[in-house]
Every structure is written in structure tokens, then in C-alpha cells.
Amino acid sequence: MKRQFLVWNRDTVPDAIILKDLAEMSKGKVKLPPETQLARTYRVDLFARPTERPAQRSGPA
């Protein structure tokens, strides 16, 4: 969820917002303690796919 938030908002995402949103979207079924620490944003970015790949040539032109 934090990763998806960062797709649209490049700034950091406070864990409290993610925890609140999880509780709201699950209608209270998913409720984590307020002191829960989620993955840091720099670790989330490690799993992002590259945005562009260089074009590959197939054989001589």
C-alpha cells in the first residue's frame, strides 16, 4: 500500500496515514497498533521496475 501511495505522491508517506487507511478500507477488520513501523520508503523503491529499457536490435540493419 505504501508503494502504491508513492506512485502518486513522491514525498514520504507517514505510517499513521497508511494504518488509518487500512483500518478504514477493511471496515475495522485490519487494525494495527499505532506504534507499528512499516517498510521505509527507500526499501520500497528497491522493488520498483525500471521505467524504460533500451531498445534491442535484432540482427544487422
Z-matrix of the N, CA and C atoms (Angstrom, degrees):
N
C 1 1.450
C 2 1.529 1 110.33
N 3 1.321 2 114.94 1 -40.04
C 4 1.459 3 118.83 2 -179.82
C 5 1.532 4 109.73 3 -64.07
N 6 1.308 5 115.91 4 -40.33
C 7 1.462 6 120.37 5 179.36
C 8 1.528 7 110.70 6 -61.95
N 9 1.319 8 117.46 7 -43.49
C 10 1.458 9 120.97 8 179.30
C 11 1.520 10 111.71 9 -64.55
N 12 1.320 11 117.05 10 -37.26
C 13 1.456 12 120.99 11 177.52
C 14 1.523 13 109.65 12 -62.13
N 15 1.338 14 116.39 13 -39.86
C 16 1.461 15 120.47 14 -178.44
C 17 1.525 16 112.86 15 -70.10
N 18 1.325 17 117.13 16 -22.53
C 19 1.467 18 119.74 17 177.06
C 20 1.524 19 109.44 18 -61.18
N 21 1.323 20 116.88 19 -39.92
C 22 1.457 21 121.45 20 -177.19
C 23 1.509 22 113.10 21 -94.37
N 24 1.313 23 117.26 22 -22.97
C 25 1.454 24 121.75 23 -177.36
C 26 1.524 25 107.50 24 -132.07
N 27 1.301 26 118.10 25 104.09
C 28 1.464 27 122.57 26 -175.01
C 29 1.525 28 113.91 27 -70.83
N 30 1.312 29 118.31 28 -11.62
C 31 1.455 30 120.67 29 177.43
C 32 1.528 31 109.42 30 -74.84
N 33 1.321 32 115.53 31 172.83
C 34 1.456 33 119.05 32 177.84
C 35 1.523 34 110.42 33 -69.17
N 36 1.304 35 115.43 34 155.74
C 37 1.452 36 121.82 35 -178.64
C 38 1.524 37 108.23 36 -116.02
N 39 1.325 38 118.18 37 117.73
C 40 1.466 39 119.55 38 177.83
C 41 1.534 40 110.80 39 -64.84
N 42 1.328 41 116.31 40 136.46
C 43 1.459 42 120.93 41 179.64
C 44 1.524 43 111.54 42 -58.11
N 45 1.326 44 117.19 43 -34.70
C 46 1.465 45 120.71 44 -178.42
C 47 1.533 46 111.28 45 -59.49
N 48 1.322 47 117.19 46 -36.81
C 49 1.471 48 120.74 47 179.24
C 50 1.526 49 110.07 48 -67.09
N 51 1.332 50 117.11 49 -43.97
C 52 1.462 51 121.20 50 179.53
C 53 1.527 52 110.15 51 -63.22
N 54 1.331 53 117.27 52 -44.39
C 55 1.465 54 121.03 53 -179.96
C 56 1.530 55 111.23 54 -62.65
N 57 1.326 56 116.08 55 -41.26
C 58 1.468 57 120.61 56 178.68
C 59 1.528 58 110.44 57 -64.68
N 60 1.332 59 116.69 58 -44.62
C 61 1.462 60 120.89 59 179.89
C 62 1.531 61 111.49 60 -63.78
N 63 1.339 62 117.38 61 -39.72
C 64 1.464 63 120.66 62 177.83
C 65 1.524 64 110.91 63 -60.63
N 66 1.316 65 115.92 64 -44.70
C 67 1.466 66 120.16 65 179.61
C 68 1.530 67 110.87 66 -63.53
N 69 1.326 68 117.03 67 -42.14
C 70 1.469 69 120.85 68 -179.66
C 71 1.524 70 111.96 69 -66.35
N 72 1.342 71 116.86 70 -47.47
C 73 1.463 72 120.46 71 -176.58
C 74 1.524 73 112.46 72 -67.22
N 75 1.341 74 116.62 73 -30.61
C 76 1.459 75 119.91 74 -179.76
C 77 1.527 76 111.79 75 -90.46
N 78 1.325 77 116.27 76 3.75
C 79 1.471 78 122.14 77 -177.97
C 80 1.528 79 111.04 78 55.59
N 81 1.336 80 115.17 79 41.73
C 82 1.458 81 121.76 80 175.91
C 83 1.516 82 115.63 81 85.87
N 84 1.344 83 118.29 82 -2.86
C 85 1.464 84 120.79 83 -179.14
C 86 1.523 85 111.88 84 -73.75
N 87 1.326 86 117.61 85 -31.35
C 88 1.463 87 121.89 86 177.07
C 89 1.516 88 107.04 87 -110.60
N 90 1.308 89 115.47 88 108.05
C 91 1.454 90 119.89 89 -179.10
C 92 1.525 91 107.51 90 -136.01
N 93 1.313 92 116.61 91 114.55
C 94 1.460 93 122.01 92 -179.61
C 95 1.520 94 109.52 93 -103.36
N 96 1.338 95 116.94 94 152.53
C 97 1.466 96 119.78 95 177.75
C 98 1.526 97 110.55 96 -60.34
N 99 1.332 98 118.24 97 146.57
C 100 1.467 99 121.66 98 -178.12
C 101 1.526 100 113.52 99 -60.54
N 102 1.331 101 117.69 100 -23.66
C 103 1.472 102 119.76 101 -179.65
C 104 1.531 103 112.62 102 -83.96
N 105 1.334 104 117.76 103 2.08
C 106 1.459 105 121.94 104 177.95
C 107 1.521 106 109.95 105 -61.54
N 108 1.339 107 116.07 106 131.80
C 109 1.465 108 120.67 107 177.44
C 110 1.522 109 108.62 108 -108.81
N 111 1.297 110 115.78 109 123.44
C 112 1.457 111 121.81 110 178.87
C 113 1.522 112 109.70 111 -87.49
N 114 1.325 113 116.60 112 172.22
C 115 1.464 114 121.23 113 179.52
C 116 1.521 115 110.14 114 -57.14
N 117 1.303 116 116.17 115 138.85
C 118 1.466 117 121.38 116 177.12
C 119 1.513 118 108.80 117 -67.07
N 120 1.302 119 116.98 118 151.03
C 121 1.465 120 121.25 119 -176.09
C 122 1.520 121 112.38 120 -63.57
N 123 1.325 122 118.91 121 -31.72
C 124 1.467 123 118.69 122 179.93
C 125 1.519 124 110.50 123 -67.04
N 126 1.317 125 119.10 124 -30.60
C 127 1.460 126 121.14 125 177.02
C 128 1.523 127 110.25 126 -74.17
N 129 1.298 128 117.28 127 -35.20
C 130 1.458 129 121.11 128 178.78
C 131 1.524 130 109.61 129 -63.07
N 132 1.334 131 117.28 130 -40.80
C 133 1.460 132 121.48 131 -178.74
C 134 1.525 133 112.81 132 -65.03
N 135 1.321 134 118.61 133 -22.25
C 136 1.460 135 120.90 134 179.58
C 137 1.521 136 111.74 135 -63.11
N 138 1.327 137 116.73 136 -26.62
C 139 1.451 138 120.46 137 -176.40
C 140 1.524 139 113.14 138 -95.09
N 141 1.299 140 117.07 139 1.92
C 142 1.463 141 120.59 140 -179.58
C 143 1.530 142 109.67 141 -71.25
N 144 1.292 143 115.53 142 143.74
C 145 1.460 144 119.87 143 177.94
C 146 1.522 145 109.63 144 -77.88
N 147 1.329 146 116.85 145 150.45
C 148 1.468 147 118.38 146 175.20
C 149 1.527 148 109.62 147 -62.91
N 150 1.323 149 116.02 148 145.73
C 151 1.458 150 119.36 149 -176.18
C 152 1.525 151 112.58 150 -76.47
N 153 1.312 152 117.43 151 -34.86
C 154 1.462 153 119.90 152 -179.46
C 155 1.517 154 109.51 153 -137.87
N 156 1.313 155 115.05 154 149.27
C 157 1.454 156 120.44 155 175.30
C 158 1.522 157 107.76 156 -120.47
N 159 1.310 158 116.37 157 143.37
C 160 1.469 159 117.76 158 178.08
C 161 1.532 160 110.31 159 -65.35
N 162 1.317 161 116.06 160 144.31
C 163 1.462 162 121.24 161 179.16
C 164 1.520 163 109.62 162 -67.81
N 165 1.323 164 116.19 163 141.38
C 166 1.458 165 120.71 164 178.66
C 167 1.519 166 109.14 165 -103.54
N 168 1.299 167 114.39 166 140.35
C 169 1.467 168 119.47 167 177.32
C 170 1.518 169 108.86 168 -95.74
N 171 1.298 170 116.07 169 143.74
C 172 1.461 171 120.11 170 177.37
C 173 1.525 172 109.00 171 -109.80
N 174 1.309 173 115.54 172 97.37
C 175 1.455 174 120.85 173 177.36
C 176 1.515 175 113.81 174 77.57
N 177 1.337 176 116.66 175 -179.76
C 178 1.470 177 120.84 176 -179.72
C 179 1.529 178 111.48 177 -70.00
N 180 1.292 179 114.32 178 149.41
C 181 1.469 180 119.46 179 -177.65
C 182 1.491 181 112.72 180 -85.21
